[in-house]
């Protein structure tokens, strides 16, 4: 049986420039406002047989606000950033510029003491490949944008460095269809005007 897994990027908890690694902050007012505006298009995804979210407060709140009542999945957590947890990219760069350069250049490196980009992509891919096909064909997962990026890189079997070239906006969706190890990206027309 083929699965249809739709990832929904969580609403924001801060401005783009203030985003932090492994951000545990709840939705900010702008995030709540975004959820309300996007709800007409995203609420129908609650019909999925299985509904998941990453463990962050903003992912759980986004899923709950959309009526998904999602089940928290630890495998959908953000990349483990070790000692950089809670830092912005700029803060990490100010403290350890050569380590940040190494991390951005080599997907196998983890100079922060956490998880490498390759390990993160593999973890998200493993979660995707172990979804139970016999429990239903439609799945929705509200996650951090980084998880959406990792899932796309995994599904398309792209080079890990492709991760840095994917921009995932809050409340955007990405749908993958397929099953264990064989995934396709599905692009659909929006019901709202651009």
C-alpha positions as CSV (number, residue, x, y, z in Angstrom):
1,X,0.0,0.0,0.0
2,X,1.3,3.5,-0.8
3,X,1.3,6.1,1.9
4,X,0.7,9.8,1.5
5,X,2.7,11.7,4.1
6,X,2.1,15.4,4.3
7,X,4.5,17.5,6.4
8,X,3.3,20.8,7.7
9,X,6.0,23.2,8.9
10,X,5.1,24.6,12.3
11,X,4.1,28.2,12.7
12,X,6.8,30.5,13.9
13,X,7.9,31.2,17.4
14,X,10.2,34.1,16.4
15,X,11.3,36.2,13.4
16,X,13.6,34.5,11.0
17,X,16.7,36.3,12.2
18,X,16.0,35.3,15.8
19,X,15.5,31.6,15.1
20,X,17.5,29.4,17.4
21,X,18.9,25.9,17.1
22,X,16.5,23.5,18.8
23,X,14.1,26.3,19.7
24,X,11.8,25.4,22.5
25,X,9.8,28.6,22.5
26,X,6.1,28.5,22.1
27,X,4.3,30.2,19.2
28,X,4.5,34.0,19.2
29,X,1.5,36.2,18.3
30,X,2.5,36.3,14.7
31,X,2.6,32.5,14.7
32,X,-0.9,32.3,16.1
33,X,-2.1,34.8,13.5
34,X,-0.5,32.8,10.7
35,X,-2.3,29.6,11.9
36,X,-5.6,31.4,11.9
37,X,-5.1,32.6,8.3
38,X,-3.9,29.2,7.1
39,X,-6.5,27.1,8.9
40,X,-9.1,27.0,6.0
41,X,-6.5,25.3,3.8
42,X,-4.8,23.1,6.5
43,X,-7.7,21.9,8.7
44,X,-8.8,19.3,6.1
45,X,-5.5,17.5,6.7
46,X,-7.0,16.4,10.1
47,X,-8.8,13.7,8.1
48,X,-5.6,11.8,7.9
49,X,-5.6,8.4,9.6
50,X,-2.4,9.1,11.5
51,X,-1.4,12.6,12.8
52,X,2.0,13.3,14.3
53,X,4.1,16.2,15.5
54,X,7.6,16.9,16.6
55,X,8.1,17.4,20.4
56,X,8.6,21.2,20.2
57,X,5.9,23.5,21.8
58,X,5.3,25.3,18.5
59,X,4.8,22.1,16.6
60,X,2.4,20.7,19.2
61,X,0.5,24.0,19.4
62,X,0.3,24.3,15.6
63,X,-1.1,20.8,15.3
64,X,-3.6,21.3,18.1
65,X,-4.8,24.7,16.7
66,X,-5.5,23.0,13.4
67,X,-7.5,20.2,15.1
68,X,-5.1,17.4,14.4
69,X,-4.6,16.2,18.0
70,X,-1.2,15.0,16.9
71,X,0.8,12.2,18.6
72,X,4.4,13.4,19.6
73,X,7.1,11.6,17.7
74,X,10.6,12.0,19.2
75,X,12.1,10.9,15.9
76,X,10.7,14.1,14.4
77,X,12.7,16.3,16.7
78,X,15.0,19.0,15.4
79,X,18.7,18.2,14.7
80,X,20.6,17.7,18.0
81,X,22.9,20.8,18.0
82,X,24.9,19.9,21.1
83,X,26.4,22.9,22.8
84,X,24.9,25.2,20.2
85,X,21.4,24.4,21.4
86,X,19.5,27.7,21.9
87,X,22.0,29.7,19.9
88,X,21.2,31.6,16.7
89,X,23.5,30.8,13.7
90,X,25.1,34.3,14.3
91,X,25.8,33.5,17.9
92,X,27.4,30.2,17.1
93,X,29.5,31.8,14.4
94,X,30.7,34.5,16.8
95,X,31.8,31.9,19.3
96,X,33.2,29.2,17.0
97,X,33.6,30.4,13.4
98,X,35.8,27.6,12.2
99,X,33.5,25.0,13.7
100,X,30.4,26.5,12.0
101,X,32.3,26.6,8.7
102,X,33.2,22.9,9.1
103,X,29.6,22.0,10.0
104,X,28.2,23.9,7.0
105,X,30.8,22.4,4.6
106,X,30.8,18.7,5.7
107,X,27.5,16.9,6.3
108,X,29.3,14.2,8.3
109,X,30.7,16.7,10.9
110,X,29.3,17.5,14.2
111,X,31.7,20.0,15.8
112,X,29.0,21.1,18.2
113,X,29.0,17.7,19.9
114,X,25.5,16.8,18.7
115,X,24.2,15.2,15.5
116,X,25.7,15.5,12.1
117,X,23.5,16.6,9.2
118,X,23.8,13.1,7.7
119,X,22.7,11.4,10.9
120,X,19.8,13.8,11.2
121,X,18.6,13.1,7.6
122,X,19.0,9.4,8.2
123,X,16.9,9.6,11.5
124,X,14.1,11.4,9.7
125,X,14.3,9.0,6.8
126,X,14.1,6.0,9.1
127,X,11.0,7.5,10.7
128,X,9.4,7.9,7.3
129,X,10.3,4.4,6.1
130,X,8.8,2.8,9.2
131,X,5.3,4.4,8.9
132,X,2.7,1.6,9.2
133,X,1.1,1.2,5.8
134,X,-1.6,-1.1,7.2
135,X,-3.0,1.6,9.5
136,X,-4.1,3.8,6.7
137,X,-2.9,5.6,3.7
138,X,-2.8,9.2,4.9
139,X,-0.5,10.7,7.4
140,X,0.1,14.3,8.5
141,X,3.1,15.5,10.5
142,X,3.6,18.9,12.0
143,X,7.3,19.5,12.3
144,X,10.1,22.0,12.5
145,X,11.1,23.3,9.0
146,X,14.5,21.5,9.4
147,X,12.7,18.2,9.6
148,X,10.7,19.0,6.4
149,X,14.0,19.8,4.7
150,X,15.6,16.5,5.9
151,X,12.6,14.5,4.8
152,X,12.8,16.0,1.3
153,X,16.5,15.3,1.0
154,X,16.0,11.7,2.1
155,X,13.0,11.1,-0.1
156,X,14.7,12.4,-3.2
157,X,18.0,10.8,-2.4
158,X,19.6,14.1,-2.9
159,X,23.1,15.0,-1.8
160,X,23.0,16.0,1.9
161,X,24.4,19.5,1.1
162,X,21.1,20.1,-0.8
163,X,19.6,20.6,2.6
164,X,21.0,24.1,2.7
165,X,19.3,25.0,-0.5
166,X,15.7,24.3,0.6
167,X,13.6,27.1,2.1
168,X,10.7,26.0,4.2
169,X,8.3,28.7,5.3
170,X,6.1,28.4,8.4
171,X,2.8,26.5,7.6
172,X,4.0,25.4,4.2
173,X,3.3,21.8,3.3
174,X,5.2,19.1,1.5
175,X,3.6,15.7,0.5
176,X,5.5,12.5,-0.2
177,X,3.9,9.4,-1.6
178,X,5.2,5.9,-1.6
179,X,6.5,3.5,1.0
180,X,9.7,2.2,2.6
181,X,12.6,3.5,0.7
182,X,10.6,4.6,-2.4
183,X,9.3,8.1,-2.1
184,X,8.0,10.7,-4.6
185,X,7.5,14.4,-4.1
186,X,3.9,15.4,-4.8
187,X,3.2,19.0,-5.7
188,X,-0.4,20.2,-5.6
189,X,-2.1,23.4,-6.6
190,X,-3.1,25.6,-3.7
191,X,-6.8,26.3,-3.2
192,X,-5.9,29.9,-2.3
193,X,-4.5,32.5,-4.7
194,X,-0.9,33.4,-4.6
